[in-house]
Amino acid sequence: QVQLLESGGGLVQAGGSLRLSCVVSGDAISRYNLRWYRQAPGKDREFVAESHWNTQVVFADSARGRFTISRDNSKNTMYLQMNNLKPEDPAVYYCHSAALWGPGPQVPVSS
């Protein structure tokens, strides 16, 4: 059974940085496209970034230039490095792959 588990949320200030991790268990991530989404209170869940199995990456306009998505296939882990955080960035960040969602980090990104 494939499961996704996020970690790394926390309290941040505008201009700060934070790195989120998503550990995947149950299958090797090397074959999968992996994505980050986020959902702020009262708002719809929105796409943030995607890491393709073939190393291609895609970003939402809100994340491009500030966020970096990466993966370590040997650790079955995906990362989201968030720099120059803005007031609109605090949210619960979810990882997603193959129709599966993580539960969101125990500590969401907040300001």
N, C-alpha and C positions, 0 to 999 in steps of 0.2 A: 504494500500500500504506500503510495507516494504521499509525502507530507511536506509542507513548507512551513518554516518557522522564522519569523523576523525577530531582530533584536537591534539595539543601538539607539533607540529614541532617547529623548531627553529635553531638558530646558535649554533654549538657545536665545540669544539676542540677535537683533538685526545686525547683519554683517558677519555673524559667526559661522562656524562650520560644524558639521556632524556627519558621521558615517553610519549608515544602516547596513545590516547584513541579513541575508536570507539563506538559511541552511536547508537544503533539500535532502530528504531521506527517502529511501525506497527505490531509487533509480538513479542512473548517472545523468547529470545535467548536460553533458556534452551533446546530447541529441536534441535538446529542447531550446526553444526561444523562451526567454525569461523576461518578465516585465515588472515594473513598479507602478503602482497606482497610489492615489492618496484621496482621502475624504476628510474635509473639514466639517465642523459642526454646521448642520443646516444646509449643506451643499451636496451635490451629487459626487459620486466617486469619479475621479478623472485620471486619465493616463498621464504618466510622468516620463517613463523611459523604457526602452526595450533593448535587450541584448540577444542578438540572434545567435544560433548555434554556429553560424559561419563567420562570427566575429563582427558582423555589421551591428551598428548601434543606431537607435532612433530616439529623438527627444521631443517632448512637447515644447512648444514655444516658451512656456513659462520656465522650463528647466535648461534650455539650451544655453551654453556658455557659462553656466554656474554649477551644474550637476555633472557628475561623471558616473557612468554605469560600467561595471566590470564584473568579471567572474573568475573564479579559480576552480577549474574543473577537478583538480586533484583533491580539493576540499569540498566539492559539491556545494559551493557557496557563491552567491551573487552579492554584489555590494552596490550601494548608492552613496557616493561621496557628494555631499551638499555643501557648497561654499557660498559666501556672500548671501546668507539667508535673508529673506525679506519677510515683512509682516504677514504676507499671504501664504507663506510656506508651512506654518504650523498645521498639522493634520495627523490623522492616523495613516501611516504608510503601509501598504499591503504589497506583498509579492504575489505573482500570479504566473502560472504556467499550465498549459494543457487543461484548461477549464478548472484548475484547482486554485484555491486561494489560501494564503496564510491567514492566521487569526489577527494579524496586526501585532506590533511590538507591545510588550507589557507596559512600556513607557512610551506614549506617543510623542511626537515632536511638538513641543509647545513653547510659548514665549512668555 
